[in-house]
Amino acid sequence: MSPSPTGPFDRLVDFDTKYGHRNDPAGYARCLEEADRDLIPILDALGDRDLLAITAYHGHDPTDPSTDYSRERVPLVVHHRRIRRRDLGLRVTFADLGQTVASNFGLRVPNGESFLGEIAPA
């Protein structure tokens, strides 16, 4: 499951297509462990101005009896070398991530609340 960056974004489909929709929690766990290992060199390569956000566009529990989407919430992990570690809590909308990215560049988009101020170094 090695990531193959396609610019500033990459989509890791194995979690979803190979394990989530096939109700394979053991495979999902192995894929997650592999992703954790693959993440180390990515984190090491991040510069002082880089921000990494890991999320999903939908939730899927591989232990759910359905093979369709089974969760409404998605994970969100944000990393920066000087980030203030904290729990971002349950966000009201996925648009918060987009607003955070926009605010980083001094812009504003129609929806969401930026959490940039919550994670920026003091």
ABEGO torsion letter per residue (X at the ends): XBBBBBEABBBBAAAAAAAAAAGBAAAAAAAAAAAAAAAAAAAAABBAABBBBBBBABBBBAABABABBABABBBBBBBBAABBBBBAEBBABAAAAAAAAAAAAGBBBABEBBAAAAABBX
